[in-house]
Amino acid sequence: MNDDLARRQKNTAIIGMLGVALAAGIAVAALAPEPGTVPLGVQFVINLALLLLGFRWLQIDSRQLDIRRPLWLNIGIVLLAAVFVPYYFYKTRPAGARLTPILMFFGLVMAIAFVSGLGAVLMTATQTGSPPPATF
């Protein structure tokens, strides 16, 4: 696979994950009956969308590096991504080039959480009857 095409496709998947996170924050703030509660169906759709986009990224990466992921690794990624995605990077990158993608993965997780929170704040701020923003 062409490296430039793979990079663009992987970037598109990451942007998609951030877009889903923003929409998720908005949806959760709009649909949650109480702060901190999310309807189960909404949370399922959000998680499924993020999972599919994450697997799309992994599919492109595996094809680019000509790597075949075993079924047990795919199952592990679904069940415990925080362990198995770094393991995937550790096993597929040469020594000396492993730490950067692992740290970037955790950075993406943090960015998704931040963007989701930003979406919730934006939605809450635009709802009528919302309290004024706190001043410091």
N, C-alpha and C positions, 0 to 999 in steps of 0.2 A: 504494500500500500504506500502511496505517495505520502511522505512525511508532512508536507504542507497541508494536504487534504485532511489527514488524520488530525493534525493540530487544530484546524478549523472546526472539524466535527466534534472534537473533544471540548473545545471552547464553547460551542453551541450547546452541548449537553450541560456544561457548568452554568452557563447563562440561563438555561431552562430551569435548572435546580433553584437558582436564585429567584427566578420569576415565580416559580411554584411557591417558594418560601414567602415571598412578598404577598402573593394572592392568599396564601394560607393564613398569614397574620391578619389580613383584612377580613377574610371569611370568619375566622375564629372570633374576632372582635365583634363582628356583625351578628353572628349566629349564636354565640355562647349565651345561655340564659343568665348565667352568673359568671363573674370573672374567674378564670381558672378552670371552667368546665367547657368541654367541647363535645358536641354531638358525635357519637361513635362513628356514624357513617362518614361524617366530614373528616375526622381524623384518619379513617381508613383510606379514603381517597387521597388525602395529602401524602400519607406514608407510601402508598402504592405508586403515586406519581414520582416521588423522590427516588424510590427503589428502582423503578424502570429507567429513569434518566441516569442513575448511577451505574446500572448494569449496561446501559448503552455506552457510557464512557469506558467501562471495563472491556466491553466487546471491541470497541475501536482500538484501545490500547493493546489488547491481546493480538488482534489482527496485525497491527502495526509492528509488533515485536515478534510475530509468528509464534505465539505461545498458546497452548491449549490448557485451559483451566480445568482441573478435575471437578467432577460433580460435588464431591465433599467440600471443596473450596467455595463453590457457588452457594451451597447450603449454609456454610459457615458465614458467608458474607450477608446472607439474608438474616440469619439468627443473631449474629454478633459482629456487625460491620467494624466496630472500633478495634477489634482484634484481627479479623481476617483480611481487611483491606491493607493495613500495614504489613501483614504477613505476605500478601500478594506482592507488594512493592519490594519487600526484602528479598523475596525469592526471584523476582524478575529483573532486578536492577543489579549492575555490577558493584562490587565492593567500592566504596568511596562515593557512590551515586545513589545511595539508599535513603539517607536521612532527609534529603530535600523533598522527595515526593511524599514521604510519610508525614513530615511537618506540614506540607501543603494540604494533605488530606484533612488533618485536624484543623488547619486554618479554614478550609472550606466548611467543615462542620460548624465552626464558630461563626463564619460569615452567614451561613444559612440561618442559624439561630438569631443573629443580629438583624438580618433583613426581615425575618418573620416578626420579630418584636417591633421593628420599625413600621411594618404594615399594620400591626395592631395599634400602635400609637397614632398613626395617621388616621386610621378608621375611627378610633375613639375621639380624636380631636375634631373630626368633622361631624360627629353625631350630635343631634340637638340635645340639649340638656346635659351635655358633658361638663364636668367641672373645669374651671379655668386651669391652664398649666401652672405648675408649681413655680414659684420664684425662689431663687436662692440668694 
